[in-house]
Amino acid sequence: MDSIEQTPVHKDEYSSEVPEPSPVQEEYAPVIFAQDTIAHVISLDMLSGEEDRGNILRARESGKGVLTAPFRLIKSNRLGVILTFAVYKMDLPPDATPDERTQATDGYLGGVFDVESLVEKLLQQLASKQTILVNVYDTTNISHPISMYGSNVSDDGLQHVSALNFGDPFRKHEMRCRFKHKPPWPWLATTTSIGILVIALLVGQIFHATVNRIAKVEDDYHDMMELKKRAEAADIAKSQFLATVSHEIRTPMNGVLGMLHMLMDTDLDVTQQDYVKTAQGSGRALVSLINEVLDQAKIESGKLELEAVRFDLRAILDDVLSLFSGKSQEKGVELAAYVSDKVPEMLIGDARRFQQIITNLMGNSIKFTEKGHVLVTVHLVEEVVDSVKGETESYSDDTLSGLPVADRRQSWRGFRGFSPDGPIAALPSSSIDEINLIVSVEDTGAGIPSEAQSRIFTPFMQVGPSISRTHGGTGIGLSISKCLVQLMKGEIGFVSLPKMGSTFTFTAVFANGSGNSNNPKGQQINNQSNSISSEFHGVRALVVDPRPARVKVSKYHIERLGICVEVVPDLNRAFSSISTKEATIDVVFIEQEVWDNDFNTSTPFVERLRGTDISVAPKLFLLSNSLSSTRSTVPASGIPASSVVMKPIRASMLAASLQRLMGVGSRGNSCNIELPLSLGDLLRGRRILVVDDNKVNLKVAECFLKKYGADVVRSDGGEEAVSLLEPPHKFDACFMDIQMPKMDGFKATKLIRSIESKVTSQIEQGELSVEAFDNVSSWHVPILAMTADVIQATNEECTKCGMDGYVSKPFDPERLYREVSRFF
């Protein structure tokens, strides 16, 4: 309503007295709610009035708004209309019949509108220098239109007529607009025409500029597409170049390492063996460098993918410890690893890439640490969160070597879910089988200068120009590690203090593999671990060491063998514990630091043990991490050299020492000879074709396979290999090089498979006699790719051309065993 004083209702329905009762009829529509200005209409029956009844019934049957004819509003005496809508109980389809709409009707909604007030408000929005006159008509009866707004003064001037739609198809309305003044003078029309012409020219200019701009954008797009094609071609060329360089470098390196491996099997004196080992180490370092460069190329091209295999995390750490054991013993640096017992025995993920990360981090720590220790710890993220909350600020007091270390809590300060002061929440697992690991590698080395810490993960960047000359390396190990950690859905960070050391920490997500026994290799590893543990079941050990951090590591490795462990801080308490305990102590592990610091007690300790009335004296083992100190201590200690356990401690090495000294289980480390013997059993008497265009590689492959009893036939080309493998033949397998002139390994394999398929089909159809083909009805000789191209030699490409697997150069006995065991 225009104002609160206006009370728009019909004249014939307005009465200040009490309303009369509605006449008797089939249905009623009483007003149950009204605006305050027209509250007096509440309880009135809207179906009693003839026009209201018609409008309501029409609104109900059509489902649309219905307008009344214009009428004078009470008090204001201005024209107004009522707009009525039907309200339904449910949503009806657009094509619903009137009966359906009548049945679904729940009530009605009506509104009273002051037409003059609405039009005047509209006119206030029009911006014009001339006054506009507006007339609104109800033209439902075209012969007698009803004026709803405006004056009835006629004017012969120009006017514009437009239809108005209020939503009621039954009633029609129109609006007629005209200027109040007379039409403009001709000069104004001329000026307007000129303005329109100028505007048209400007629009044309804009259109022309737009067309030119579109053409330029299209040209730029074509240029960008051409540059994109060139970039892709350059990327392919780079990958091919790296593959070729890799092949050309690894091929002669395969010959060098292969010949050195064969040379080690000959009769050499100590000096000659040292020379050969040095050459082998240099060759492996070169191969490792090639692998790092190729990994970096894969990362940049986005082609690096992770595997999902079942593996033993603790066994991998033992392998890495073995890799750096020689270097740590030479330096006298204590090297150790600890895995929380809450971490599952078996995990599912990329074991090789996880080992690569650990190797990179430990390699850097060993390289820059001259004294103290290097420690690798593995925990669940949730476990670290709970434990760190209870730690105090004196975190670095209790360390493996006693030297202070950088606070590892600072190394994860930027991780998701960790605040700067420590972890605030564990990273949630999306699945109950998901394992979130956090791995820390701490050392007491030289540390990283503050100015160099910002570029530590940048490829090919090192701390200083003298680092590569002093310690070697390319500076891409940490960059690759960071990319691998990100692929494992983790993060990596570090904290480093000059002259104190560094701590690198990373997280990784794996699947729980403890309940999955589908992988035979993982099951075999687990069974071996269980068999070793069962050999020492019931054995009790005593560890003599006053340092809790070091005791924790020693106890972890000993308990892996199923041995019950007790701890004492010195030799006197050790003797008391041995002599007074009701349960027998079978083994005593003495830390060399305890032995050296209390040397006056050490020798009497051995004699007192021999003089006790214990039926079986416990076996003594000395835990040492330095070759030089061991040589000086052992002769005067009374402990035989065979009882010295060199650190880093590993379960397999510890088990071998116990088996040798205690006579438990099999003597020696059977794991070292199991693979060659099994490989010999598989290859002995097998007739194998080796195809390679390089004579050195042919000789290396021949000597390697003959070493395990295979009957080897050599071929220097793909064409000759196709001829030799045409059925019938006597070969049990073929080792095929991929990159060869004239006919490469892929093409040769496709031809061989085509010939085999054709012969097999003809035998099945009876076109050829099976007796003519050695009574073999289905021909398929196993073909293994033998290549130094580690980028293209993948399972997918080998399988596509019909190969059964591949072996990367230089030869690896474990890889070779894994491949040939699928066929023999």
N, C-alpha and C positions, 0 to 999 in steps of 0.2 A: 504494500500500500504506500501511497505517496506520503501520507502523514497519519499519525495515530488518531486524529480527529475524524478521519474518513472512515465510514462504516458501510462498505458496499454490500447491499443485498437488493433483491427484487422489491419493487414497490408493493406488488400485490402480496408479497410474503412477509412484509414488515408490519409488525404490530407491537405496540408497547404493552398491550394487554396479554393475558395468558393465551397461548395458541390453542386453536380448536383441535379436537381429536381428528385423526386421519380417518378418511372413509374406509369402509370395509373393502379389502382387495386381496389378491392372491399373495402378494409379497410387499415388503416394506424396505425402505433404505433410510433408517434414521441416522442423523448426524451424531456421532459419538465423540468427536473431537474437533475443535475449531480454534483458530488463532484468537488471541485476547480481544482484538478489535471487532471480531464478529462472533464472540462467544455466545450471543443470544440465539444463534441458529442451532445450538446443540439440542438434540431430541426432535428436531423437525424432520418430517418424512419427505425426502427428496423425490419420491415416486408419486407423491400426491399431485404435484403440478404437472400440467400436460406437457409443457416444453421441456421441463427438467426430466420427466419420465422418458420422453423420446430420446433425449441426449444420453441418458444413462444406459438405456437398453441398446442404443447404437454403439456406445463405447464398449459395452460388454461383448457384443457379438463380433465387432471388428477387431478388438484388441488394440485399438489406436485411440489417441486423444480426440475428444469431440468438443467443439466450441459452440456456445450459444450465440444467438443473434445479439447484436449490441443492444444495451438497455441503459437507462439512466440510473446512476448510483445514488443511494440515499445520502442526504446531507450535501455532498459535493455537487450533485446534479450533473456529473460528468459521465460520458459514455464508458461502459466497461463490458467485459465478457467473462464467462466462466468456462474454464478448461477442465474437462472431466476425464479420468482414466479408470479403467477397471483393474482390480488387483486379484490375481489368481493364486490358487493354493499350490500350484506346481508350474514347472516350465512346460509350455505348450509348443508344439511345432508351428512353423509359420503357416502351414496349410490346414490348421485345425478348423473344424466346422463350427458354425455358430452354436449348435447344440452342445458340442464338447466344451466350448468356452463358457456357455451358460452354466454347465454342470461344475466347472472348475472355479467359478467366480467365488471370491472370498469377501469382497467389499469394493469400495470405490474411494477415489482420491480426487478432490476438486480444488481448484484455485481461482480466486477472483482477481482480475487484472484491470487496472485503470489504463485504458488505451492512450488517452491524452498524455498522462504522466510518462508512460513508456516512450512515446514518440518524442516528447520534449527532451528527455534525457539522452535519446539517441542524437538529436540535433545538436546538443551541447558538445558532442564529440567531433562534429564536422568543423574543419578549419577552412574558412573561406572569407575572402574580403567582402563578398556579396552575401546578402541574406537569402536563404533558401526557403521557399514556401513549400510545405508538404501537405498533401491531402491523402487520407486513408479511407478506402471505401470497402464495404461488404458487398461483393458483386455476386452473391449466390443467386439472386434474382437479377439477371443482367439488365432487364428492362426497367427495374426500379432499384438502383444501387442505394445503399444506406451509407450516409456519410458518418464516419467514425471519428474523424479528426480533420481540423482545418476549416477555413472559411469557404463559403459557397460563392465567392466573387469570381466571376468568369474572367479569363484573361486569354487573349489570343497569342500570347508569347510562346516561345519554345518550351516544351515540357517533356519529361521522361516518365514513361509508365512502366512499372515493374510489378510482377506478381509476387504476392506474399504467401508463404506457406506456413501455417501455424500447426500443422500436423493433422488437421481434420480434412480428409479428402472430400467430405460432403460440402463444406463451406469454402467459398473462394473470396480472396481479398486482393486488393491491388493498391499500390502507392504511386501517386503522381507528384513529381517534383518539378519546380520551375524557379527561375531567378525572379527576385522581386523587381529588379530594374529591367529596363529595356535591353534588347540585344546589343552587344558591343559594336563600336564603330568599325568600319572596314580597315582602318590603319592598324587597329589592334589585331584583327585577323591576319593581316600581312605579317605583323611582327611575330605572331604565333607560328605562322607557316615557316618563317625564317628560322625560328628557334627549333621547330621540328626538323627542318633540314639539317641544321647544325648537329642536332642530337643524332640524326640518322648517320651523318658523316662520322661522328664520334663512335657510334656503334659499329659502323663498318670498319673503322680503324682498329677498334678493339677486337673485332672478329678476325681481321687480317693478322693482327699480332698473335691472337690465340692460335690460329692455324700454323703460323710460323713456329710458335713455341712448341706446339704438338709435334711438328715435323722435327724440331731440334731434339725433343725428348726421345722420339723414335730413333733418331740417329745415335744419340747417346746410348740408348738401350742396345742397339745393334753393336756399338763399340764395346759396351760392357760385356755382352755375350761373347764377342770375339776374344776379349781379354780373359774371360772366364774359361773359354776353351783352351786358350794358350796356357793359363795357369794349371788347368787340369792336365794338359799334355806335359807341362813341365814337371808336375807332381809325379805323373806316370814315368816320365823319363828319369826323374830322381830315384824313384823306387827301382826301376830297372837298372840304373847305374849302381845303386847300392847292392842290388842282388848280384850284378856281374862282378863288382869289386869283391863282395863277400865270397863269391864262388872262386874267383881267381886267387884270393888270399888263402881261403880255407883249404883249397885243393892242395897246394904245396905244403901247407901246414899239416894236413892229414898225412902226407907222406913223411914229413919230418917226425911228427909224434908217433906215427906207426912204426917207423924204423927204430926210433928210440925205445919204444915199448918192446920191440923184438930184441934190441940190443941188451935190454935189462935181463932177458932170459938167458943170455950167454954167460960164459965164465969171465967175470970182471973182478979186478981187485978193488979195494976200498976207494982209492983215488978215482979210478975210472967210473965207479958207480956214482960217486959224488958229482963228477962232470955230467954224467947222463941225467941225473936227477935235476941238476941246475938247468940243463937244456930243456928238459920236460917242463919245469916250472916256468921258464921264459915263454915256451910255446903256449902253455895254457893261459898265461897272462895275456898274450897277444889274441888268442881266441876269445878270451873274456872281454877284451877291449872291443873286438869286432861285434860281439853280441850286444854290448852296451850301445854302440853307435847304431846298430840295427834297431834296438829297442826304442831309442830316441826317435828314429825315423818312423817307426810304427806309431808311436804316440802322436807325433806331429801330423800324421796322415789319418789318425783315428782308426787304425786297423788293429790295434792291440786289444785282444779279447781274453777273458779269463776262462779257465776250465773249471769244472765242478767234479772233483774226484774225492774219494774218501782217503784220509791220511791221518797219520799219528803225529801230532804236534810235538810231542816230547822227543820222538825219534828224529825229527827234522832239526831240532835244537842240538841234539847230540851230534848230528852230522856237521852242523856249522861249528860246534866246539872242536870237533876233530880237525876241521879245515884250518883253524887258527891255533891249534895246540902247539905246534912247533915254534911258531913266532912268539907266542906268549911265554913259553918255557925258556927260550933264548933270552928274552928281556927280563925274565923274573916277574912278569906281570901276572897277577892272579886273574884267571878267566873262569867265569861260572855262569850257570843258568839256573833259574828257579821258575817252576810252573805251579800255580796254586792247585790244590787237590780238588777245587770246585770246577776247574776246567775239564770238560769231558775228555775221555781217552781218545776218541776219534772225532774228527771234524770233516765237513764236506766243503771244499773250496779249491782254489788253485794253490796247491802245495808248492809248486816250483816257484811261482811268483812271490809267495809269502817267504820262502827261503831266500829268494833274491833280496828282499827288503832287509831281512835280518843280516844277511851276509854283507850288504852295503854298509849298514850302520855299524856292525861289529868290526868290519874291516877298517873303517875310518877311526874307530876308537882304538884299536890295536896299533894303527899306524902312528897316532899322535900321543900315545901313552907310553912313558918310559918307566914309570914306577906306579905302584898302587894296584888298581884292579879295573876290570871291565866286567860288568854284571848285566845280564839280561833277565828281566822278570816278566811273567805273563800272568795276568789276572782277569777275572770278569770285571766289567765296568762297574756293575752294582757292588761288587766286593770292595773295590778301591774307594768308592764313594763312602761306604760305611766305615772303612778303616781309617781313612785320612781325616775324618771328622774328629777322631779321638787322638790324633797326633799332636804333639806339642811343637814349639818352635825349634827345639834342639833336634831337628830331624837328622842332621848330618853327623851327629856324634857316633851313632852305631852304624858303621859301614863295614863292607867286606874286608877291606885292608886296614881300617883304622884311620885312613886319610879322609879329610872332609870332601864332600861332593856337593854339586849344585842341587838345590831343592827341586825334586822332580815335580812337585805340585805346580811350579811355575811353568813347566813345559807344556801343560795343557790349559793354560789360562785363557786361550782364545778358542777353545773347543765349544761346540754347541752343547748346551746343558751344563756348562761349567762357568762359574763366576770367577772374577779375578782373584778372589781369596780362597778359592777351592771349589770343588764340585758342589753343585746345589741340587742336582737331580740326576738320576741314572738315565741313560739313553734308553727309551722304551723299545722293546722288541715288538715287531709287527707280527711275530709268530712265536709260538712256544718252542719251536725247534730252532729259532734264531739265536746265535751266541754272539754277544758283543764282547770282544776281547780288547784289552788295553795292554800294550807292550812297551816297556821302557828299557833303554840301553844307556847305562850310566858309566862314566869313566872318570879317572883322575888325571887326565892328560893336560895338555897345554891350554885348552880352552879356545874359544873363538873371540877375536877382538871385537869390540862393540861396533866399530865402523864397518866390519865385514858381515855382521849378522843379517843385515837386510837383504843381502844377495846370496844367501847360503843355498837357496833352492833354485837359483838361476842356472840354466844349462851352460856348461863350459866355463863357469866362473869359479875361481878358487879364492881362498883367503888372501893370498898374496902372491906376487910373481915368483918368489923363491920356493913356494910350497911344492910345485910340480917338479922342480929340480931336486928338492930334498927328499920328498916322499913319493913322487910319481903320481899318476892318476890323471884323468881327463876333466874332472869336475862335473860329470853328468850323473854320477851315482845317486846323489840326493834328489836331483830333479826327477829321475826315473822312479825312485822310491816314492816320491810325493804323488806322481801320477798313478802308480800302482795302488797306493793307499786309497786314493779317491775312487778308483775302480772298485775297490773292496768296500765302498760306502763308509769310509773312515776319514780321519783327519790326522795330520802329523804336525808336531811342533817341537820346540827345543828350548832349553835354557842353558846358558854357558857363561862361566866366569873365568876370566884369564887367570892362568896358573893354578886353577882349582879343578877344572874339568867341565864336561858337558853331559847333559842328559837329553836324549831324544826319546820322544813318546809318540806312539801312533795307535789309533784304534782301527779295528777291522771287524767286519760282520761275516760270520760263517754259519753254516747249518750244523745242527747236532748230528753227528754220524755214529754215535754209540749204539743206537738201536737199528742201524742199517747195515746189514751184512751181505748186500748184493755184490759188493766189490771184492773179488777174490784176493787181490793184492792186499787191500786193507785188512781183510780177515786174517790173512797169513801173518801180517805184522802183529796183529792183536794176539793171535795164537802163540807166536814166538815169545811175546812179552809175558803172557800167562805161564808158558812153560818154564821160562827162566825164574819167574817169581815162585813157582811151585817147588823148584829145586832147593830154595833156601827157606822154605816154610819151617817155622819153629826155631830158626837161628836167632840168637840174641847178640846185639852189638853194643859196645860202649864207645862213645865219642868223647875224646878229651880235647876240649877247646873252650877258652874263656870268652870268646867273642860271639855274641848271640847271632849277628847277621851271618857270620860264616858257618855257625852251627846249623842254622836254618837251611842253608844250601846243602851241606853235607848230609844232613838228616833226610832231606828230600830225595837225594839220589839213592841213599842206602835203603830207605823205605820202599822205593820203587821195586826192589828185589824181594819184597815181602819180609824183610828183616825187622824185628822189633828193636828200637833204638832207645838208649838212655844216654844222658849227657852229664859230664862232670867238668869242672873248670881246670883241674890240675892233676898231676900224676899221683900225689898222695891220696886224694879222694878217689882216684881211679883204683888204686890198690885196695883201699878200704871197701870200695863197692864190690870189687871182685871177690875178696876174701870173706865178706860178710853176707853177701846176697844168697838167699836160698836158691834162686834160679841161677843156673849156670850161664856165665858170660862166655860166648864162643869166639867173639872177635872184638879186638880193641883197635880203634882208629885214633891215632895220635897226630895232632896237627904239628907240623915241623917247627912252627914258631914256639910252641910249648916245649918241644924237645930241645931246641937250641937255647932258649932262655933259661931253662932249668936243667942244664947239662949235668950238673953234679948229682941230680936226682935220677937222670935218665938211665945211666948204666946200672946203678943199684936197683932200679925198678925192674929191669929185665931179670937180674939175678934173684930178686925177691920172688918174682913170679915163678921162676924155675924151682925155687926152694919151698914153695907152698905145698900143702897136702892135697891140693886139688888134683883129682884123677886125670883130667885132661886140661892142660894149661891153654888159655885162650891164645889165638893167633894174633900177632901184632902186625899192624899196617901203619906205615908212616905216610901221611898226606903231604906231598911236597909240590911246589909250583915252580921250582928253579932247578935246572940241570946242574949248575955249578955248585949250589949249596948241597944238593943231594950227593954229589961225588965226594964232598968234603965231610959230610955227616955220617954216611952209611958205614964206612970202614971202622969208625971208632964207636959206633952206637950199639953194636951187637945185634942189630937187625939185618938180616940178609937183604941183598939188593932186590931179590924177587918179591920182597914184602913192601917195597916202596910203590905207592900209587901216585903216579904223576898227574897233577891237575892240568887241565880241567877234568873234573870227575864226570864220567858218563856211565850209564847203566851197563852197557855191554862190556866196557873195559873193566869196570868194577867186578862184574860177574866172572869175567875171565880170570882175574886175579884171585878171587875167592875159590873158583873151581880148581885152579892150579895149586893153591896152597892147602886148601881144606879137603881136596879130593871129592868135592861135591859135583855130581853131574859129569858131563863130558869135558875132557881137558882141552884147553885151547879155545880159540874163538872160531866156532864152526861157521859163523856167518860169513867169514872172509873166504872160505873155500867152497861154500855151498853153490854159489852162482857159477863159477867156472866148471865145477864137476857136473852140474845140471846142464850147462851149455854143451859140454863135451858129450854127455849122454844123448842130447838132442841131435847134434851134428855128426856124430861118429858114423861113418859109412855112407853119409848122404852125398849124392852127386849134385853139385851146385854149379850153375853157370854165372860167372861174374863178367859184367859188360861195362867197360869204361874206356874212354879214348885216351886216358892218361896212363902211361906205362908204370909210373911210380905207384899210382893208386891201385892199379891192377896187382902189382906185386905185394903191396901192403894188405889188400883184401885177401889175396891168395894165402899169404903167410898167416894172417889172422885166423882164417877159416880152417886152414890145414892144422893149425895149432890144436884145434878142438876135434880133429879127426875127420874133417870133411874131405871129399874127393872133388877138387876144384878144376873147372875148365874155364879158360880165359877167352874173352872176345873183346875186340877193340872198336866195335861199331854196332849200330842198331840193325843194319841190314843183315850182317852175319848172325846176329842174335835171333832175328826172325827165322832165318834159314835153319839154325840149330834147334829151335823150339817148335818146328813144324811137326805135328804128330805123324808117326809115332817117334818118341824119343825116350831117353832114360833119365832125364833130369828130374830131381825132386824139388828144386826151387831155383829162382833166378834173382840175382842182385843187379839191378839196372840203374846205370847213371842217367841223369835227366838231361843235362846239357852236353850234347855231343854234336859234332859236325855231320852234315848230310842228313842223317835221320836221328832225331833226339829220342830220349827214352819214352816220352808220352806217345809219339807217333808209332814207335816200334811196338809198344804195349797194345795200342789199339789194333794194329795189324795182327799181332799174335792172338788177341782175343777174338778177332773176326775169323781167323783160320780155325781156331779151336771150336767156335760156335758152329761153323759150317760143317766140320768133320763130325761133331757130336750129333747134329741134326741129320746128316746123311746116314749115320750108323743107326739112329733111332728109326728112320724111315726104311731101313733095309737096303739102301743104295750101296753101302759099304759093309764089308764083313768085319765083325768085331775081332775075329782072330787075326786079321791083318794089322790090327792096331794093339797088339799085345793084350787082347781080351779086356781092354779098357773102353767102356762105352761112353764115358763122360770125361772130356779132357779139360783140365784147368790147372795149369802149373802156377804155384804161388810166385808172384813177382813183387819184390820189394824195391822201392826207389832208394838209390844210394847216391846221395848228392850233398854238396857243400852249400847249396842254395837254400838257406834257412828261411827265406821269405816265401818263395814259391813252392817249396817242398812241404806242402801241407796235406793233411789227410783228405780234405775235400777235393783238391786237384788230382791227387793220386787216385782216389776212388772214381772220379769222373772218367778217367781214361782207362780204368780197369785194373789198376794196381791194387795190391792187397795191404799196403802199408809202406812205411819209409824209414830209413835209418840215416841220420844226419852224420856227416863227416866232421871231425874224426870219429872213428868207431867207438861206441860205448858198449861194453859187454852186457850191462843191464838192459839197455835199450834193445840190443840184438837178441838177447834171451827172451824179452817180452814179445818181440815180433815173431820169432821163429817158433815159439812155444804154441802159437795159435794153429800151426800147421803140422808140426812133427810130434 
